[in-house]
Amino acid sequence: MTEALRFPWEDVERKREVAPSAFRPRRKAASGSRSHVTRKPRPSTPRRRAAVSRSVRSVAPVTGQLRGASLMSRDAGAHDHAAGRVVNGPQRQRHEPDYLLLLAAVALSALGILMVYSSTGHEAAVRGSVFDDVSEQLAWGLLGGLVLIFLMRIDYRYWRSFSILGLAVALVLLVLVVGPKIPPLLQPLEVNGATRWLRIGGMPSFQPTEIAKLALVIFLAHWLARQGGKVSSFRSGMVPFLLLISVFAGLVLLEPDLGTTGVLVLTGFSMFFVAGGSLWQLLLLLPLGLAAVAGVILTKAYMLQRVLIFMDPFADPSGQGYQTVRGIYSLAYGGVTGIGLGQSQQEGLSVPAAENDFIFAVVGQEFGFVGSVIVICLFLLLAWRGMRVAMNAPDTFGALAALGITSWLTYQAFINIAVVVSLIPMTGMPLPFLSKGGTSLVIVLAAVGILLSISRETHTRGTDAHEDPPRGRGHGRPHLPRSGRRDPAADTAA
């Protein structure tokens, strides 16, 4: 298994790694250049071949010294003669992932499993087993943990090769979930007036929107990194970006799911701006965006009703405003330290959709103000470490992917908590890590795994030659510290 996951440019014997840019074709430089690639004649007398790792047998280790190459080995001469050629290129070495980020994700996931057990235990006991719902959530959590560990060990750059395929699969699934039923092959499932679940054949049902979030982030990071300075252009940057976001937002809105639509749009525009998008173009789009949101709300009767209830939920506390009022009362019942684990299911204290959209109300009720603050602090820790990873990522793709994942999780958590405390109108939005749902938990943990993979290279060791070419601020440089740094390999090749 370890051999299968080994990167083709990794020298496992020396615990170091040659960046992919070292294997790109180079122009022949002057004789005194540090990037000069030469062939040494084989010795006339037979000599014993030095042992070379299978993963780097076709390419010899690096012997030239590049600017800032602190990981160069001076004892690679035997390998150079044995392999028959010398490749001068940068090397980089991974380090430990961001353990604070990992701690926040694990703590939130564990707390989520506990809260699912607490909020569904009474109902599950009535059906016959108190562990029915929590055992399913625990199984999804274990699967998500394995996915997180696997993706954390994989070079995040590999996902650029699958970004277009992932985007296409996400679009197809979004089309299928709003399309007609074709039993028993395709069965979109409607819950509470919204069709957000899809069952294909005998597979378990899942939410295509959760897959679409991760697929859109990876593709946007890849596309924006390739566009470079063209991102600030209206024709090459803004127009294709708006087309892509509009397609995704339109398909999700057809389910309908206004909350997820808002998360996708906010995440996409955050990535676009950081990648170098024109601030003036974004400001000009702001009135159009507000008008579009107002138009959607006015054309959907139930959305308009939610806005009216939000303005005065106590006007109809036993009808349209029942769920909002119960959420507010649950937080009030909790006080400072809460009423205790599992006590929220008592008669007169329960909250509708306690295990999903309103699970934060259960946290506040059972663990009080202290527990609510701890959950918010864990999300803030996740956001802080995620942004730190983005700012110190070794390349633009990694920076944008880290920013997109962090923005997505932060926006979604904010919207869910804001609904519970009645800061915004009610919308169906699960709380990441905590709400019940296998698709959401696995995809969120997978996203954190990619984020941890990026964090393993944030503190650059060796050279920066595998980074993107330089881009000045006036030419669409990403709005990230230390991004757009100079490429020593490009300098020497020039």
N, C-alpha and C positions, 0 to 999 in steps of 0.2 A: 504493500500500500504506500509505504514511504517512497519507494522507487518510482511509482507511478505518478506521484504528486511532485516529483523533483522537477524544477525548472530547467530547461535546456541550457541556460547560461549560468547554472549554479555549480561551483566547485565545492563539493561536499567534503573533500579531504581537507581543504584549507579553511572551511567554514566562512567562505566569502562568496560574493556573487558579482558577475560581470554584467553591467547594464546592457539591455538590448541594443542601445545605440552603438555599442562597441562592434557589433557585427554588421552594421550597415556599410555599404560600399563607400569608400573614401577616395577622394582625389589624391593623386600622388603629390606629396608635398616636397619641399626643398630638402636637401640632404641634411640640413641642420634642424629640421622640424621635429618636434617631440611626437607628432602623430605619424611619423614616417613608418610605413609598413614595408618590410624587406624580407626577402627569403635568404636564409643562410644555407650555404652548400652543405650537403651531407658529408660527414667525415669519410675519408677513403678506407680507414680500417673499421671493421665491424665493431660495434659497441652495443652494450646491453641497453635495451629500450627502458626508459623510466616508466614506472607505473602511472597511468593517467586514468582518471575517473571516466566511466562510460558517458557521463552527462556532458563532458567537455573534451572528448577524445578528438573531435574534429577541429578544435580550436585550442591553441596553446594559451596558458595563463599570460597575463599582461606583465611585460617587463619594463616598458617605458614609464617614465614618471610624468604624469599630468599635473597641472596646477592644482594644488590642494589634495593630491591623492595620498592620503595618509595610510591607506590600506594596501599599498603596493608591497609586494614581496620581492626581496632581492635574491632569493634562492630559487628562482624559477628557471634558471638557465638550463638545467637538465631537461625540463619539460619542453622548453623552447626548441632545443636541438632534436628532441625525440619527435615532436609533432611536426617539425619541418617548417614552421612559419611563426612569426611573431605578430601578435595583434595588440596594438596599443589602444587601450580604452579604459573607461572609468570602471570602478568597482564600487559596490555598495553592500552594506550589511544590515540586515534587519535587527531590531532590538525588541524588547518586551512591549506588549501592547499597553494601552492606557488603562491601568487597573482601576482608576476611579470611574472611568466610563463603564467598564465591565461591572463594577460593583453597583452602580446605579441601575443598570439594566437587570442584573440578577435580583437585586432587592425589590424592584418594582414587579418583576415577574412572580417572585415568591409571594409578595403581598397580594398580587392579583389572584393567585390560586387560593390563598387563604380567604379572600373576600368572596370569591365565587362559592366556596364551601359555606361561608357564613350566610350568604344571601339566598342560597338555594337549598340549604340543608333541610328546612322544614317542609318545603314542597316535595323534595325528593323522598323524605321519610313517609309522606302520605302515599306516594306511589309505590313504596315498598323497600327502598334502600336509600339511606342518607348519603351514600357516596356515589350515586349515579352520575351527577353532573360534575362533581369535582374530579372524579377519576378520569373522565374524558378530558377535562381541561388540563389535568396533570400529564396525561399522555401527550397532548399537543405541546405542552411546555417542555417535556423531555425531548421531543422531536425537534422543537425549535432550538433547544440548547445544543443538540448535536449539529444542527445546521450552522449555528453561530460559530462553534469551534472549527468546523470544516472551512467555512468562508474566511475565518480569521487567519487561517494558515495558508490561504491561497493568495497569490499576487493579485491585487485588485485590478491591475491593468488588463488582465485576461477578459474581464467583463466588457471591455470595449468591443471585443470581437463578437459578442452576442447582443450588443445593444440594439441593433436594428431588428434582429430576430425577436428579442424580447418585446420590443415595441409593437411589432406585427401581431404577436400572440396576444398581447394585452388588448389591442384594438379588436381582434376577432372575438375575444371573450366578452368584451363590452357590447359588441353587436349582438352576440348570441343571447345575452341576458335580457335584452330588451326586445328580442325577436319572438316569434311564435313558438309554442311548444311543439316538439316532435317526439312524442313518447314512443318508446322508452329511451331514445337516444339523448335528446335534449329536453330538459325540464326546468325552465326558469321558475323559481318559487317566489310567490308573493306573500309578504308578511307586513301586516298593518298598512296595507295600501301601497306598499313600495316593493318593486321587484329588484332585489339586490343579490339574490342567491341563485346559483346555477348548479344543477346536477347533470353530469354527463355519464350516461349509462348507469353502471352500478357503483360509481365512485361516490364518496361522501360529498355533500353539498359544500360549496365554497363561495366566497365573494370575489368576483373579478376586479372590483374596484381596489382591493388591497394589492393585488398583483400589479394593477395599472400604476399605482403610486410609485412603486419601486422601479418598474420598467421605465416610466417617464423620467425619473431622476437620473438613472444611468444613461439613457439616451441623450438627455439634455446636456449632461456633463460631457459626453463624448462629442456632441455636435458643437457646442459652444467652445470647447477646447480647440476643435479643428478650425472653427471660423476665425479665431484670433481677433485681429483688429477689425474684421468685417462686421462684428457684432454691433458696432455703433452705427452702421449703415442702415438706412431705412429699407432699402431693397433687399440687401443680403442678410440683414439681421432681424429687423422688426417684423417684416412681412411673413417670412417663413415661420418665425416663432409664433406669431399670432394665429396662423393657420393651424399649427400643431396643437396649441393650447385650446383653440376653439373646438377642434374635433373631439378632443378628450372631454372638455367641459360639457359639450353638447350631449355626448353619449351618456355621461354620468347624470346629467340633468334629466334625461328621459326616464330614469329609473322610478321615481325622481329622488335625488339625493343632493340637496343644496349644500349641506355641510361639507361633504366630500368634494364637491365642485369648488367650494371656496378654498379648501386646503390645496387642491391641485393648482389652482390659479395663483394663489399666494406663493406657493413653493416655486412655481415656474418663473414668476416675475422676480422673485428674490435671486434666483440663480442667474437670470438674464441681466439684472442690474449689476451684480457682482462681477459677471463675466465681461463687463465693459459696455453694457447697453446705455443708450443716451438717456440721461435724466429728463431732458426736455420732452422727448418723445413719450416717456412714461407718464409725465405730468399731464401731457395733452390727452392721454388715454384715460386718465382718471375720471373725468366727467362722463365719458362714454361707458366706462365700467359701472359707475354708479347708476346710470340710466338703464343699463341692461339688467342689473339686479332689481331695480324698482319695477321694470317691466315684467320680469319673471314673477315677482311676488304678486303683482296686480292681476296677472293672468291665472294664477293658481289660487283658488278659493281657500284651500286649507292653509296655504302659506300666509295669506292675508289675515286669516283668523288667528294664526299664531302670533303675528305682529300685534294685533289688537289685544290678545290675551297678555302678551308680554308687558304692554303698557299698564294693565291693571289686572293681574291674575286673580285677585280676590273678588273681582266682580262676579265671577262664576266659579267659586272654589270647589263645587261638587260636580262640575261639568267640564268645560273646555280647559279650565285652569287647574284641574285637580292634580295633575302630575307636577306642575310647577309649584303649587302650594305645598304638596307633600314633600318635595325636595327641600323647600325652605324650612318646613317644620322639622324635618329630620336633622338638619344642621343645628337647629335650635335645641332639639332634645339632647344632642350630644354634649352640649356645654363645653367645658374645658378638657375633661379627660374621657368623656364618652360613657355610654351605659353598659359597655361590655360586649365581648365577642359573641355573636349569634343572637343578641337580644333585639336586633332590629326587626326580626320577623314576628314579634309579638303582635297580637291583634290591636289595631289602632296605630301601630308604629311603622308598618311596612310601607315601602315605596314602590310604585309601578316601575317595571323594567329595572329592578334593583341590580341585577347581575350584568346589565349591559350599559345603557346610556347613563343611568343614574347611580352607578356604583360609587362615585365619589361622595354622594349623599350618604351611602351606607358607611363609608370610611369615617365621615364626620360624625355620624350618629353613634357608631360603636367605639371609636377611638377619640372622639371629641376634636376640639380645636388643635390639640397637640398632634394628633394623628394626621389631620388635614395639612398642617404646616409641614410635617415630615414628607408627605407625598409631594407637595409642591416643591420642597427643597430638593428632592431626588430628581424631579424633572428639570429644575434649574441647574443642578449639577450635570445632568445629561446634556443640557443645552450649552453650558459653559465649556465642558470638555470637548463636545462636538465642534464648537466654533474654534477652539484652540487647535484641534486637529486640522480643520480647514485652513487656518492661517499659517500653519507650519507644514502643510502637505508638500511633498517633493515636486509635484507638477500640477499643472492647471486642471487636468482631469480629476486628479485626486482631491484637489481643493474644492472643485465644484460639486463632486459627488458627496463629499463630507458635508458641505454646506446644504445641499439639497436634502440629504437624509435628516440632518439636524433640524432644518426648517420644517420639514414635513411633520416630524414627531412633536416639535414644539407647538406649531400651529394647531395640530389636532388636539393636543392636551389642553391648550388654552381654550379652544372652542368648547370642548366638553365641560370643563370646569366652569366656564363662564355661563353656560346654559344652566347648570345646576344651581349656581348662586344667583341666577336671574339677572345677569348682566347683558345678555343678548337673547333674542327670541329662541324658542326651543327648536332643536333640530336633532335628528338621529345621528349621533356621532359617538362611536365607542372611544373609551379612554385607553390609549396605548398601554400595553402590558397588563392592565388591570381588568378590563371588560372581558366577559366571557365570549369566546369565539376562537376556534382553532386557526382559521385562515389569518386573522389579524395577528395573533400571537406569533405564529411561525414566520410570517413575512416581516414583522417588526424585528424579531430576533435575527433574521437573516440580514436585514438592513444594518443592524448594529454590528454583525459579524464583518460586513464590508467596511464599516467605519473603523472597526478595530484593526483590520488589515491595513488601512491607510495610516492608522496611528503608529504602526510598527516601523514606519519610515519617516516620521515627522522630524526627528532630530537627525539631520543628515550626517552620515559618516562617510568619509572619503570625498569624492568629488561630486559636483552638481551637473556633470556633463550629460546626464540623462534627462535633464529638465527641458522645458520649452525654450525656444529662441526668445531673445529679448524683444519687448514691445514697450515703447515709450508711452507715457500717460496720454499724450496727445493723439495716439494712434490706437486707442481702445485697450490699453493695458487693463487687466482685471483689477478690480478694486480690492485686492487682497495684499496684505503685507508680505514682502519677500517673493511675490509671484512675478513672473516675467524677468527672472534673473538671467545673467549672461550664461551662454553655453560654451564652455571651453572647447568642446569638440568642434563646434561650429566655427569658433575663432581660428583654430589651428587649420581647419580644412579650407578656410578662406585664404 
